[in-house]
Amino acid sequence: MGAGVLEPRRTRRLDGVVEGCGCLTMMQTRLSKQMRQSGGLDFRGSQKLHNVRYVGPRSTKDRERFPPNNVLLMLTGAGLLWMGWAGFNGGDPYSANIDSSIAVLNTNICAATSLLVWTCLDVIVFKKPSVIGAVQGMITGLVCITPGAGLVQGWAAIAMGVLSGSVPWFTMMIVHKRSKLLQKVDDTLGVFHTHAVAGFLGGVTTGLFAEPELCSLFLPVTNSRGAFYGGSGGIQLLKQIVGAGFVVGWNVVVTSIICVLIRLVMPLRMSDEQLLIGDDAVHGEEAYALWGDGEKYDSTKHGWYSDGTEHPPKFSVGVTQNV
């Protein structure tokens, strides 16, 4: 890669089918480490790209409207995510020092700014705020600040928050709805916008705003700086863009290989009939079966329960049925 790439942590995505794959994560982490040792300004780790084209989309009904299963739990998870994100950004120097303190501060500044910008755009365009949109804005802010959490100053974190709250909002709310290509991609959680777009912004803006003195506190390569501070910063910014392209290509190849190998062993996608009842019901379980909804699992169609006994189809009454 030459002398250095400002590489975000886990930012370039299309959608997740192998997100939990440990071997891929270890390879990406090692790639990130090598980038930093060669002069990159990567504060926190590796990039990921997930390939959804091997899996295919969900049913049309599910794609037309898929609100959160539980908004309160979504908010709980968002709070835990924000807290944890501050933890791993602040913990990256492996010590309680100036750099870790700045990383925690910048993480909160950028996430809060991005959340507010996203919410303001929702109000301006759609005439009402959205708690789901606010969480999306929070995530884009966290993703964007990650590569430069301990390398930029507070004003730069605000600028990054403004960008991460507006550019991904535009690609998700405007471009995605008008693009025939993006309409064909079943991006359930909008991670292309919240991670790929926001991650690219984070990598580029880190290459723009990385402060030389802060870089010297964390990076092994001397004289590292962003383009805003002149000197070799312009070249560093170009290397950021090249590095992002390299990581995208790397992930496309590796993820595709993993998907092809898995497909040789088992299907990557459930049948349309199974998608209608849900993956939990296919396994003979129900996340929710309340107030007469009953079980969607039909043993005459989907086989028998794992205990070896036949359970004829039944209609539930009242609360959740025991399997």
Salt bridges, closest charged atoms under 4 A:
GLU19 OE2 - ARG13 NH2 2.91
ASP92 OD2 - ARG36 NH1 3.44
ASP92 OD1 - ARG44 NH1 3.36
ASP186 OD2 - ARG58 NE 2.85
ASP186 OD1 - ARG63 NE 3.76
ASP272 OD1 - ARG269 NH1 3.20
ASP307 OD2 - HIS311 NE2 3.41
